[in-house]
Amino acid sequence: MPASLSSTKTAAALRTSARASAELLLVLVAVSVALWLLGRMWSVVWPLIVGLILTTLTWPLARFLRRHGWPPALAASVVTVVFLLVAAGIVALIAVPVASQSGELADGVVAGIQRVREWAAGPPLNIGDAQITGAFDTAVARIQSSLGSMVTAVVTGVSTVINGVVTAVLAVFLMFFFLKDGPRFLPWLTRQLPGRLATDVPVVAARSWETLGAFVRSQAFVGLIDAVLIGVGLWILDVPLVLPLAVLTFVSAFVPIVGALFAGLVAVLIALVSNGLTDALLVLAIIVVVQQLEGNVFQPMIQSRGLGLHAAVVLLAVTLGGNLAGIVGSLLAVPAAALIAVVWNYLREQLSTPPQEPDTDDRDPTTAVPS
């Protein structure tokens, strides 16, 4: 005879499911409100995040100076100046060789365009000069008809650049204050919070800081691997500007997706105008292989070890972050997932029951080992 459903157990299960659904809905509403507030304050939050990331890069040097007796303000000032000099040196390392070889690159661009034109004029395309001129005139007409939207795009781009400069300046100032007063933050936070929060929040903040440092170090290591592998490939193919391209690859590794695409496009274009189509295709193949190894092997493995996240979680976090917030979402997805894991692990530690030791008095005397 088949067993029948118990009305009591069914009603209890429905009540439990309804209560859990209502609680989950409240949590989702709270998260949505928090994200909305975060978006409203993004002009302040974004420089703060960038400042924290820069601080994780420069804190080891500041800590070394402080441990050797330097005053906090002096150590922070020296580290900030060194950071600015290094950033200026990186820009010079990229800009100076490019400027010195700009004439050769310009000649290469003209020659490359001429080669493409000659190739298009032959079989199988057989595109003549009249067709090229007609296509050029059509492109000019389209540009003229969309002049208004282009002006809007230019204004938007200028505004974006200005916002980026303001963010960078604020981030540097915040980095200085974090380096100078950072160790005072947790004691100050402990004094401001009541009761249990005075213990829990500083512990979570300290662990989050360690996790953010692990993320930045792992990202820098991944960028170094990319720069070395791509730089060696460019050197073997005798592509000019190897060192600036390697530095550009390392710097762009901190900007997911777009950074890698931009650095790869620059390398392929320089190989095309200087060495020809064959070497450009080889450079493209090298970049694609390195980027695939980075995205599917190096980055998940390194970040999963440094952040305590599984490689699959890293890949899913980057994908979700990119879909939700574009480039910024991809950049912040992995550290955000790691910080969520820090909070979750701490909650599990506080909510879990420690295993109880077996009571020696309740053991069977017949099984006790004689002393």
CORTARA-V891260 format. One record per backbone hydrogen bond with DSSP energy under -0.5 kcal/mol. CO is the residue of the C=O (numbers start at 1). NH is the residue of the N-H. Records with the same first field share a line. If there is no record, write none. Layout:
CO: NH / NH
//
This chain:
5: 7
6: 10
7: 11
8: 12
9: 13
10: 14
11: 15
12: 16
13: 17
14: 18
15: 19
16: 20
17: 21
18: 22
19: 23
20: 24
21: 25
22: 26
23: 27
24: 28
25: 29
26: 30
27: 31
28: 32
29: 33
30: 34
31: 35
32: 36
33: 37
34: 38
35: 39
36: 40
37: 41
39: 42
41: 44 / 45
42: 46
44: 48
45: 49
46: 50
47: 51
48: 52
49: 53
50: 54
51: 55
52: 56
53: 57
54: 58
55: 59
58: 62
59: 63
60: 64
61: 65
62: 66
63: 67
64: 68
65: 70
66: 69
71: 75
72: 76
73: 77
74: 78
75: 79
76: 80
77: 81
78: 82
79: 83
80: 84
81: 85
82: 86
83: 87
84: 88
85: 89
86: 90
87: 91
88: 92
89: 93
90: 94
91: 95
92: 96
94: 98
95: 99
96: 100
97: 101
99: 102
101: 105
102: 106
103: 107
104: 108
105: 109
106: 110
107: 111
108: 112
109: 113
110: 114
111: 115
112: 116
113: 117
114: 118
115: 119
116: 120
117: 121
118: 122
119: 122
120: 127
122: 125 / 126
126: 128
128: 132
129: 133
130: 134
131: 135
132: 136
133: 137
134: 138
135: 139
136: 140
137: 141
138: 142
139: 143
140: 144
141: 145
142: 146
144: 147
146: 150
147: 151
148: 152
149: 153
150: 154
151: 155
152: 156
153: 157
154: 158
155: 159
156: 160
157: 161
158: 162
159: 163
160: 164
161: 165
162: 166
163: 167
164: 168
165: 169
166: 170
167: 171
168: 172
169: 173
170: 174
171: 175
172: 176
173: 177
174: 178
175: 179
176: 180
177: 181
178: 182
181: 184
182: 185 / 186
183: 187
184: 188
185: 189
186: 190
187: 191
188: 192
189: 193
194: 197 / 198
195: 198
196: 199 / 200
197: 201 / 202
199: 203
200: 204
201: 205
202: 206
203: 207
204: 208
205: 209
206: 210
207: 211
208: 212
209: 213
210: 214
211: 215
212: 216
213: 217
214: 218
215: 219
216: 220
217: 221
218: 222
219: 223
220: 224
221: 225
222: 226
223: 227
224: 228
225: 229
226: 230
227: 231
228: 232
229: 233
230: 234
231: 235
232: 236
233: 237
234: 239
235: 238
241: 245
242: 246
243: 247
244: 248
245: 249
246: 250
247: 251
248: 252
249: 253
250: 253
251: 254
252: 255
254: 256
255: 259 / 260
256: 258
257: 261
258: 262
259: 263
260: 264
261: 265
262: 266
263: 267
264: 268
265: 269
266: 270
267: 271
268: 272
269: 273
270: 274
271: 275 / 276
272: 276
276: 280
277: 281
278: 282
279: 283
280: 284
281: 285
282: 286
283: 287
284: 288
285: 289
286: 290
287: 291
288: 292
289: 293
290: 294
291: 295
292: 296
293: 297 / 298
294: 299
297: 301
298: 302
299: 303
300: 304
301: 305
302: 306
303: 307
304: 308 / 309
310: 314
311: 315
312: 316
313: 317
314: 318
315: 319
316: 320
317: 321
318: 322
319: 323
320: 324
321: 325
322: 326
325: 328 / 329
326: 330
327: 331
328: 332
329: 333
330: 334
332: 336
333: 337
334: 338
335: 339
336: 340
337: 341
338: 342
339: 343
340: 344
341: 345
342: 346
343: 347
344: 348
345: 349
346: 350
347: 351
348: 352
352: 354
358: 360
359: 362
360: 363
364: 367 / 368
368: 370
//
